[in-house]
Amino acid sequence: MSISEAQLETWSHQGAIRGSSLTYQAIKSTLENADSPYAGKNIEVFLQGSYGNATNIYAESDVDVVILLKDCFQQDLKALSEEQKTAWRAAYHDAVYAHRDFKKDVVSVLRDAYGGDVTVGDKAIAIAARGVRRKADVIAAIGYRRYYRFNGLRDQSYDEGICFYDAAGTRIANYPKQHAENLTAQHQATQQRLKPMVRIWKNLRSALVEAAAIEAGAAPSYYLEGLLYNVPVDKFVGSYGDTFVNVYNWLVTEADKTQLVCANRQYYLLRDNAPTCWAPAQCEAFLAATLAYWDDWGA
């Protein structure tokens, strides 16, 4: 047996967006308050995650928001020569108002607005759902630059992302804008077939968790988006069932999984002990459970 086309069609649909949109606009307005401690600084508020990328499903109602302080940044200088590193250090100085102060002020602004509904987690600041407001996660971030060349402020090359710190003080750098742009470009290249297929795989993931076939959290949406991002465009043809089989077979029998990349194209997708990568064993367990669920459908 296989999962019916009708079920795949249902799973392909995007989750509700009105409540998410209202939630985002309310939180964005709160964060951009002119009376905030960081008022006057160069900040940007934007979406990331499933809702921001239009891959959200009905089981995913969280709204993921980034507030980015653009006045300071962390950096990766590994690709620079020693001469270029010296030039970079001469050009920049340590920020006076940095991530720790910024996050503390963001938490203060959110607690003033939402009170006890705000909880500071390991990475994000969570805002509980209430009334029409959906649950939201806010990341307070500063800039991040991965340099490839630095011969002075007028002769430099870098990729720009964001970074923040978890509760243990580990720096996490990521590239949400590149993720969104690349995923959308691939979606367009597949004649708008990629994102519905991502939603199908996310719904399947939820079904596997409900059936206790995989653990909750073993196949995060971010990594599923990255997994399908790597699949060649010519596999997205035919019915949803045809495409699903094409995608699965390519991943299992043709792909060199060590070379798969995240949708931001800044990190490999599958690596152990890396905060921005999916553990290979979890990916393999997910794919094995997917095959079993597909074969047992309707049994």
Summary of the structure (lengths in Angstrom):
residues: 299
radius of gyration: 20.8
end to end distance: 7.5
largest distance: 67.6
contacts: 930
relative contact order: 0.14
helix: 44%
strand: 20%
